[in-house]
Amino acid sequence: MTNTILKVIDQGQGQEFLPTLELQKALVEQKIKSAETDDYLLLLEHAPAYTRGKEPVTSPEPDRLTIQNTPLYEINRGGQITFHGPGQLVLYPIFDLNRHGKDIHLFIRKLELVVINALNALGLITFRQKGATGVWVDADDGAYKKIASLGISVKHWISYNGIGLNVSTDLNYFRAINPCGMPATAMTSLEKELGKARYSSQSVLLSRNTDLVTATQVSSGEILHQPEKSLMQEVKKQILRAFEEVFNFSTILTNVQVADVLPRPLRISLTNQRISNAREFLTTKSILDELKIITACEENQCPNLGECWSNRNVSFRLLEYYQQSGSQVNLSKTKAETLLELDETEPLRIAQAVEKLALRYVVLNASPQAKMLDKEVVQFRNTAKQIKLLNPECEIEVEVDNFKAQPELLSGLLRENNINILTHNLSIIGAIHSNHSRQAAGEVATERFERSLNLLYWAKRFNKNIKTKTGILIGLGETLEEIIQILSALRCVHCDILTLGQYLQLNSSQLQLQRFVTAEEFDYLKKVALSFGFKKVIAEPLARTSYQAWQNISLQKQIEIVVGKAAAKPLSVHPQRIKKDEELNFLKIKDS
């Protein structure tokens, strides 16, 4: 094969798993769309994380993952559960298999050969084991031990995911799982097999002129007095040489940066969930499935689903319409013109789920298909009532739309004192002043913003004990000053709780992402919001209104934020069309 180029992107240490997976997917999509001929290889060390592939788990012990306090990600690759972390060299080949044999099994065998050749060059004899994917060594105790694991995904014959090679990995992390369906004792590392003392940072450093450790030098013990970082660098060099040999690359380009090959911002997918407590997550999922509960977490592809379900925090989706088929329930939704009557069993089923999950805090919201009219409001009210009957101590948050400027519906919802927090999202309307937003929505966005403020204002009028909450997504071109104006306006209607998150473009039909907001900006906006008097503020990229909602328990009794004497007052400048309290333009309230 001639004129084949491999571009190597070395991302270094401490790489979080999910962003790296998104980078792989973006490179795959780019190769598919552009028919690009160059292949890519990502080299990196992950921050500690467990990942689980598509194969059935032979001996699951998910509750033990909490021992290490390490996240678990469910991903679309071959293989079972494994660990990634510091000291493990991860190789992600983004290869066009049309140019490498178009045979997945052959491709996996070649990847194994790359590792085998590289480690053999470093003086460690390794091999394949019949019927088991990966690379193995013959340990001192006579047992075969695995030193490298493989899990490959392929889309349109473009590969991603890849190899985890244990160089100086802390093998204790494997004790919390059955890695790749095997006992944890079957795992080893290059450092362990060659001898940790040889690579201790206390040892004598190699000369700066030393370019490569040869197999002869390793086997003779003539050299190998170097720190761990040198070991990792030597492994990388040998790995690249092996890729060149096995895949016949004519050129290998190193020091390639992500911006060089992927100039456009990543569009983050929300299908890979971080699971901090696998046992609680699986319990939550099982109960929801048993009671045929639909959640906003799943419907909205929420990036926090894994974390929330691990903490038994669920956002229940009401007003979903089902087609009945005999005694079975068909969960596929009908079209608007064929909607059936509301599911009268829904309030009780949700209340039973709350009871079985022993929830102390729940979030209720409506299907986007539903129109919030009288009977829909009654469904919400009945659900809250049923939850309180079975779970008197449970606190309830209800997320609503703006009721199309019909305050009597809001009054009906809050008539009974079963709801603790009323949430209404501004969503991306927080950017109504930006040029991008004006082009996208114009005056309509401003009118919606007014209605949203009105709703939050009247909620306090209808129920003096209610706490109000809203969420804003940013990253559409708005300035910090414009965001601060919105925050000030929200405090003018006494909004209590705020979430600020990063807008994410999930598909090409949505508004185009303009930029990723920095951590420093989120921290600054949080401080500003707290100084304005918000009782609770969550400001971080994946924050959504129901994110960490369980932390709102008894918020009305426990004021978590004490504003200092020197705190800033709300700004005097507001969006031009925000009216004073007495001028708010809701319709006249009907008795209800």
N, C-alpha and C positions, 0 to 999 in steps of 0.2 A: 504494500500500500504506500503511495507516494503523497507528499505534500499534506500530511495529516498533522494538525496542530492541537496541542493540549495546553489550555490556559489554566494556570494554577492560581487559585485565590486562597491565600493563607490568612485565615481570620484570627489566628492566635488563640488565647485562652479565655475561659469564662463566658463562652457564647451561650446565651439562652436558647433553649431548644426550639420554641415556636417561631421566632423570627428567622432562624436558620432554615427551618422547613419552608417558610414562605419564600425565602430567597431561592431555594431549590426549585420550588414550583414556578416562580417567575422566570427563572432561566429555562425551565422546560417549556413553558408557554412561548418564550421568545424563540427558541429553536424550532418549535412546531410552526409558528406563524411566519418566520423569516427564512426557513430552510437553511439556517446557518450551518456551515460545515465544521466550524471549530467545536471541539469538545471542552468541557470544563471539569475541573477537579477542585472541590472545596476541601481544605485541610483545616482542622480546628480541634480545640478541646472544649467540651460543653461544661457549663455549670451543672452541678449534680441534678440528674433527672432519671426517672424510669420511663421506658416506653414499652407499649404492648402492641404487637402486630395482629394480623387477622386470624392466625391459627388458633384453634381451641386450646385453652389453658389446661395442661395435663394435671397440674397440682397447684391450684391457686391458693395463695395465702395473702389476700389483699390487705387484711388488717395489720399485717406485720410491716407494711410500708410506712406506717406512721412512726415506727421506731426510729427511722432515719430522718423523719420530717422532710422528706424529699418528694417533689411532685411526680405524678404519674400522668403520661399522655397516651391516649388511645390514637393510634395512627394507622394509615392504610399502607401497610407493608407486609411482606412475608415474615414468618417467625412468631415467637411468643414474647414473653417479657424479658427485658434486659436493662442494664444500667449504663448511663453515660455520665462522665464526670472528669475532673482534673486528672491528668496523668494518662488519659486514654486518648490516643490519636484517632480521630474520626475522619474517614475518607468518604466523601459524597461525589461519586462520578456522575456527571450529567452528560451521558454519552448517547450518540445516535447509533442505535444497534443495527440500523440498516447498513452501516459501514463497518460493523464488527461481528458479522455473521448472522444477525437476526435470529438468534437462538438464545433464549434466556438462560437455559441450563449451561450452555457453553460459556456465556458471559460470566456466570457465577463461578465456574471452574477457573476462568482466567483471572478473576479477582482474587480467588484463593491462591493462585499461582504467584500473583504479584506479592502477596504477603509472605508466602513461603520463600520466594527468592530473596526478598529483602532481609528477612530474619536469618536465613542461611548465610547471607553475606556478613551479618553481624556475629556469626559464630554459634547461632542456635539452630539446631536441626528441627525442622517442623514438617508437618505432613497433613494430608487429608485423612479423614476417617470414613470408611464406607458407610453410607446411609445417613451421614450427619454433615450438614453444611457447616463450614467454618475451618479454622486452622488449629492444629493440635500439636502438643509436645508430649514426649515420653518423660514424665516426671521421675524424680529420684525414688519415689515410693512404688514405682512400677505401674502406676495408673496413668491413663491418658488424661491430659488436662487441656482445656480449651484456652487459647490465648487471643483469638480473634473471632468475632461473631459477624455474620452477614445477614442483611435483610434488604431486599431490593424491591422497588416499585417501578413499573413501566407504564408510560402513557404515550400512545402513538409511536411506540418503539424508541422513546427517549427514556433513559433510566434516571432514577433518583433514589434517595436513601442510600445505604451502602454498608461500610465496614467500621466496626469498632475494635481497635487494636489496643490491648492493655499493655502499655509501656511501663508506667510506674503507678498504676491505678491502685487506690485503696480498696483491696478486695473485700473488706468488711461490708461494703455496700451490697455485695451480692448475697450476703447471708440473710437479707430480708426477703429474698425471692428465691424461686427456682429458675435461675437464668436459662432461657431457651428450653425450659422444661427439664433441666438437669439439676442435680444437687449443687449447692453453692460451692462445695469443696472441689468441684470439677473445673473451677476457673483458676487461671494463673496469670502472671504478667512477665514481661521481658526482664524487668528488674529483678524479680524473684528468681527466675531461672538462671540468669547470668551471675547473680550475686549482688545484693544491694551495696555491699561494702565497696565494690569497685566504682560505684557511681555516687558515693556519698559526697556531699558538698564540702566535707572535711578533707577530702582527698586532694592530692596535688593536681593542679589544672594542667591540661594539655598546652603545649606551645601554641601561640596564636597562629603560627605558620602551618599547623597541622590542619589539613583540609579534609581528611577522611580516615576513618578507622577501617582498616581492611580485615577481611576474614582471617587472614594469617595472624595478624597482630592480636585479634581477639582470642583465637584458639590457643595461642602460645602464652597468653597472659602478659605479653610484652608491654601492653598499653592498657587503657581503660581506667585510668585514674582521672576522672572528670566529673563535673556536677551533673545533676539530673537534666538540666536544660540542654547540655551537650548531647546527652543520650537521645532526647527527643529530636534534636536537630539532625543527628546521625540517622535516626530512623526515617525522618522525612526525606533525606537525601537518597537513602537506599530505596525507599518506596518510589520516588520519582524515576530512578534508574530502572526499577523493575517494571513500572508502567511503560516506559519507553521501549523496553525489550519485548514485553509480552504483547502489547497492543501495536507495536511497530509505528510509534509516533516519530515523524521526521523532525519535529520541533517541539520543545517544551518551553513555554513562556512563564517565568515566575514573576513575582511581585505585581501580579495583575490585581487591580482594585475593583470592587463592586461597581463603582461609578463608571469605570471604563467599559463595562460590558452591559450594564443595566442602568442607563442614565435616568430613566423615569422612576418616580417613587413607587415602592411596592404597594400593591393593593392587598391588604391583609384579609386572608380567609378566616372564617370563624368556625371551622368545622373540627378543630382539634382542641379538645378541652383539657385544661389543667385540673387534675384530681388530687387534692391534698389529703383526702382520707378515703381510700377506695372502699372500705367496708361500709361507711355511711353512705357513700355515693350509690353503691349497688342496692342497699336497703331502700333508699329513697326511690330509685328507679323501679324496683320490684313492686312497691306499694302503689305507685302512680299507674303502672301498667295494669295491676290487678283491678283497680277501680276505674280504669279507662279514663284517666284524667288527662286533659290536654293542658300543656303549660306554655306560657309566653316564652319561657327559657328556650324551649326547643323550636317553637314557631319562628322566633326572631333570631335564631342562631346566635344566641348571646355568648360572647367570649368568656363570660364568667360562670357558665353553667356548671362546669366541673367543681369549681371552688364553692359555689353556693350550695349545690346538692350535697357536697361533702360535709357542709355545715347544716344540712337539712333546712335550707332556705329555698322556698319555692314560690314562683310567681304563677298563680293559677289563671288560666285563660277561660273566661266565661263567655256565654252566648255563642258557642259553636253549635252549628246545626248539623244533625246527623240524618242519614237516610236509614230507615229501619228495614232489615231483611229478615223476616221471621223473628226469632228470638235473639239473633245476632245483631251487633251494632257495627255498621259500616262507617269507619272513621273518616272516609273521604268526604270532603265538603261538597255541598251542592252549589249550583250557580244561584245568583241572587234571585232570579225569577222563579226558582223552584224551592225556595227555603221552606222548611217545615216549621211547625210551632216550636217554641222553646222547649228544651229538655227539662221537664219538671223534676227529674231525678238529680239534676246537676247540683243544686244546693246541698242536698244530703250527702252525695258522693264526695264532694269537696270537704265537707265537714268531717266525714269519716276518715278521709286521707289525713286531715289535720290531726285528728285524734290518734291514728295509728302511728304517725310520724312524731307525735308528742311535740308539735310545733308550738312555740310561744309567740311567734310572729308570722303573719302571712300577708302576701300581696295578692290582690285581685285586680284583674284588668279585663277589658272587653276585646273580643275579636274585631279586627278591622272591618269585617263584613257587617258587623252589627250597627244598626242605627239606634242611638240612645233615646228611645221614646219611653212612654209610661211603663209598658210591660217589661222593658229591659231594666229600667230603674228598679222595679219591683223584684226582678230576679237577683239583682245585686243585693238589695235590702234583705231578701229572704236568705241568701247565702250567708251574709254576715250574721244574721239571726241564728241560723243553724249552727254556725261555727261557735258562737258564744254559748249556745245551749249545751253542746258537747264538750266545749273547751272554754270555760268561763274566764280563765286567766290569759287566754290568747289575745294578743293585740292585732288589729286589722288595719291594713293600709289598702286603700282603693285608688286605682289609677283611672282617670276619666279623660274624655275629650272635652271640648269647650261647650258642649250641649247646644251648639248653634245659637248662642245668646238667648237661651230659654232658662231663666233662673229658677222657674218653678220646678224643673226637673232636678236641679241641684238641691233645692229645698226638700224635695221628696226623698232624695237619696240620704240626706243627713237628718231626716226627721227623727229617727231613733238614735240613741247614743252608742251604737255598736261599732262605729268606725272611729279609729283613733287618728289616722293620718290620711289626708286627701292629697293625692298627687296629680299634677297636671304638667305634662312635659312641654317646654318650649321647643325642644328638639333643636333643629338647625335654625329656628326662627331667631335665635340669639344673634344671628349675623345679619339682621334686617338692614343695617346701615351700610354694609359693605357693597362694593360695586358688583361683586359676583352675585350676591343675593338679590340685588335690585334687578339684575338682568334675568335671574331665574324666576322671581316671584313678584317683584314690583310692589305696588300698593297693597296687593292681597296679603303679603306677609305682614305689613304694618297693621292691617285690620285684624288679622289673626292674633297678633301680639297684644293688641288692645283687648280683644275678647279674653285672651288668656289671663291678663292682669285683672280684668273684671271678675273672672271666675274665682281666682285666688282671693280677691277682696271679699266677695260675697260669701264664700265659704265660712269666713270668720264671723260674718254677720248672722248667718243661719245657725252656727254652732260655736259658741265662744270657747269651747274646750278643744276644738279641732286644731290639729297641727297641719300646716300646708307645706308642700314639697314640690320642687320642680327640677328638671334636668336640662342641660344645654350641651350640645355637641359643637365643638369648635374645630377649625381647620379649613374653613371655606373662604379665607381671605380677609376676615374681619381683623380689626386692630385691637390692641389691648384696651385703648380708650373706649372703643365702642362696646366691648364686653363689659367693662366697668360701668358704663351707663346702664346697661341692661340689669346688672346686679343691683345698682342703686334703685332702679324702678321697682324691682322685685321686693326690696325691703320697704318701699313706700306702701306696698299692700301687705306688709307684715308676713312675707313668706319666711318659713322657719328653717327649712332644710334644702340644701342645694347639692346637686352633683354636676361636675364639669368633666366632660370626657372628650376623647378624640373622635372626630367624625371619620368613619371608614366607608369607603366606596365599595359596596359588595358586588356590583355589576355595572355594565356600561350604560345602563339606562338611568342610573342615579347621578346626582350632581357630582361633578368631578372634584376630587380631593385637590386642594391647593397646596397644603403643606402639613407636615407633622409638627405639632406643638411640642416645645421642649419641656423637660422636667422642671427647669427653672421657672418657666412661665406658669406652669400649673401651680407650683409652690407659691409664686407671687400672687396669683389670682385667689388662691385659698386664703392667704393672709388678708387680702383686701376684703374678701367676702366676710370673713370672721370679724373684721373691724367694723363692718357695716351692721353687724348684729345677728347674722345667721347663727342659729343654735348648733348646726352641724353642717360641715362641708366636706365632701369627698371630691378631690380634684386630681385625677390621674388618667392616663390614656384610655383604659378600658372601663372607666366608671360609667355606669348606667343608673337609672333611678332606683332600680330594685337591688343594685349591688350592695352587699353587706347590709341589707335592710334589717337583718336580725339585730343589728347594733342600735336600732331605733327604739328598742324596748324601753317603755316608761320614760321616754324622752321628755314628756310634759312634766314629769316629776323630777327628772334629773337634768338640770341645765348643764350640759357638758362643757360649754365654752363660756368663760368669764372674760368679758371684754374689758381691757385695761382702761385706766383713766385717760391715757393719751391716745386712745383709739380714734381713728378718723371717723367723722360723721359722713352719712351718705352724701354723694356729690349733689350739688344744686342743679347740675345740668342733666336733663332727662330727654329721651326721645321726644321729638316735637309733638307727636300726636297723643302722648299720654295725658289723660285728663285728671284733674283733682278728684278727690274722693267723692265730693258731692255732685260731680258732673259725670260720674261713670254712667255709661249709656245702656245698662241692662233694661230689659222690658220691666214693666210694673209687676211686682211679685203677686202671684195669685195665692189665695188661701189654699193650703193643701194639708 
